[in-house]
């Protein structure tokens, strides 16, 4: 497929904020119509890693936590950050164990996506984790998590009703539901 050239011209860039997780940059630009403008971007210093655990009975695990930026509680798939130089699957295994205590024997990458590409370069990789054994969770000190095991069909109902709104969770649950409908997942679901 033909990739058009970038229609934006950068006149000046100014880093306006940085912390261990993000860098915010403001650009002075010439926009695609030829007019002057500004553009702000957020660069993420980690990959967004998501995991949808699925057992032989068709159950998955959701993590509940209060999300500071939204000032509200959120039910989500297990997810976290993976360093840019870290193998994404290693990060997925670590995050699944940390947040749920689960260890999976089988891993399948099911989705890659950009989470908010109008303002950010955040790249997400989502895995399906199967053949699960339960261990002990060890959340980070910034995480006060609730955990619930539910049928994947109930998770899909939560997406459809708007109870789950996290982008990675919505996409992952819908992707797994599609894989089930296509008989591409070998579980009793």
C-alpha positions in Angstrom: 0.0 0.0 0.0 1.3 3.5 -0.9 2.4 5.6 2.0 2.0 9.3 1.4 4.7 11.7 2.5 4.3 13.6 5.8 2.3 16.8 5.1 3.5 18.5 8.3 6.6 20.7 8.5 8.2 21.1 11.8 9.6 24.6 12.4 10.6 24.2 16.1 10.3 21.6 18.9 10.4 22.3 22.6 10.3 19.6 25.3 8.0 21.0 27.9 7.9 18.1 30.4 9.6 14.8 31.3 9.3 12.2 34.0 10.4 8.5 34.1 7.4 7.4 32.0 6.6 10.2 29.5 8.0 13.1 27.6 5.7 16.0 26.4 6.9 18.0 23.4 5.3 21.0 21.8 6.0 21.6 18.1 5.6 24.8 16.0 4.5 23.5 12.7 3.2 24.3 9.2 0.0 22.3 9.0 -1.1 20.3 5.9 -3.1 23.3 4.6 0.0 25.5 4.8 -1.0 27.5 7.9 1.0 28.0 11.1 0.1 25.9 14.1 1.2 24.0 17.2 1.1 20.3 18.0 1.7 18.6 21.3 2.8 15.0 21.6 3.3 12.6 24.4 6.2 10.1 24.0 5.8 6.9 26.1 9.0 5.4 27.5 7.4 2.0 27.8 5.3 -0.3 25.7 1.8 -0.9 26.9 1.4 -4.7 27.5 -1.9 -6.4 28.0 -2.8 -10.0 28.8 -6.1 -11.7 28.5 -5.9 -14.9 30.5 -8.4 -17.6 29.4 -8.9 -21.0 31.1 -10.3 -24.2 29.6 -13.8 -23.3 30.9 -13.9 -20.0 29.1 -13.2 -17.8 32.1 -11.0 -14.7 32.2 -9.6 -12.5 34.9 -10.2 -8.8 35.3 -8.3 -6.4 37.4 -10.2 -3.5 39.1 -8.4 -0.4 40.2 -9.0 3.3 40.7 -7.5 5.2 37.7 -6.0 8.5 38.8 -6.3 10.3 35.4 -10.0 9.5 35.1 -10.8 9.9 38.9 -12.9 6.7 38.6 -12.7 3.0 39.1 -11.9 0.8 36.1 -12.2 -2.9 35.3 -9.5 -4.0 32.9 -7.5 -6.9 31.6 -4.2 -7.3 33.4 -1.9 -4.8 31.8 1.3 -2.7 32.5 4.4 -1.3 31.0 7.3 -3.1 29.3 10.6 -1.3 28.8 11.3 -0.4 25.2 14.3 -2.7 25.2 12.5 -5.5 27.0 11.1 -8.5 25.1 7.3 -7.8 25.2 6.5 -11.5 26.0 8.7 -11.3 29.1 6.9 -8.2 30.2 3.5 -9.9 29.7 4.6 -12.9 31.8 5.8 -10.6 34.6 2.6 -8.4 34.5 0.3 -11.4 34.5 2.0 -12.9 37.6 2.2 -9.5 39.4 -1.4 -8.6 39.0 -3.2 -12.0 39.1 -0.7 -14.6 40.4 -1.3 -16.6 37.2 1.3 -18.4 35.2 0.5 -19.5 31.6 2.1 -22.2 29.6 0.8 -21.0 26.2 1.1 -17.5 24.9 -0.3 -16.0 21.6 0.1 -12.4 20.5 -3.4 -11.4 19.4 -3.2 -7.7 18.8 -1.0 -4.7 18.4 -2.4 -1.2 18.4 -1.6 2.5 19.0 -3.7 3.7 21.9 -4.2 7.4 21.1 -2.3 8.2 17.9 -3.5 11.8 17.6 -1.4 12.9 20.6 0.8 9.9 21.6 3.1 7.3 20.2 2.0 4.7 22.8 2.3 1.2 21.3 0.3 -1.7 22.8 0.9 -5.4 22.5 -1.8 -7.8 23.8 -1.4 -11.5 24.4 -3.7 -14.4 25.0 -2.5 -16.5 27.9 -3.7 -20.1 28.2 -3.0 -23.3 30.2 -3.0 -21.4 33.5 -1.9 -22.3 37.0 -2.6 -20.1 40.0 0.3 -18.7 42.1 0.5 -15.6 44.3 0.0 -12.1 43.0 2.5 -9.4 43.9 1.2 -6.0 42.8 3.4 -2.9 42.7 3.0 -0.4 45.6 1.1 1.9 43.3 -1.5 -0.7 42.6 -4.5 -1.4 45.0 -6.1 -4.1 42.9 -9.3 -6.2 43.0 -9.4 -9.4 41.0 -12.4 -11.2 39.6 -12.7 -14.4 37.5 -15.6 -14.3 35.1 -16.8 -16.0 31.9 -15.4 -14.3 28.8 -19.0 -13.8 27.7 -19.7 -11.8 30.8 -16.6 -9.7 30.0 -18.0 -9.1 26.6 -21.3 -8.0 28.1 -19.3 -5.5 30.3 -17.8 -4.1 27.1 -21.1 -3.8 25.4 -22.8 -2.1 28.4 -19.9 0.4 28.8 -18.8 -1.0 32.2 -15.4 -1.7 30.6 -14.0 1.3 28.8 -10.2 0.9 28.9 -9.1 0.8 25.2 -6.8 -2.2 25.5 -9.4 -4.2 27.4 -12.2 -3.5 25.0 -10.0 -4.4 22.0 -8.6 -7.6 23.6 -12.0 -8.9 24.8 -13.5 -8.2 21.4 -10.6 -9.9 19.7 -10.8 -13.0 21.8 -14.6 -13.1 21.2 -13.9 -12.9 17.5 -11.3 -15.7 17.7 -13.8 -17.9 19.6 -16.4 -17.3 16.9 -13.9 -18.2 14.2 -13.0 -21.4 16.1 -9.3 -20.2 16.4 -9.2 -20.7 20.1 -9.1 -24.3 21.3 -11.0 -23.9 24.6 -14.3 -25.2 25.8 -16.0 -21.8 25.6 
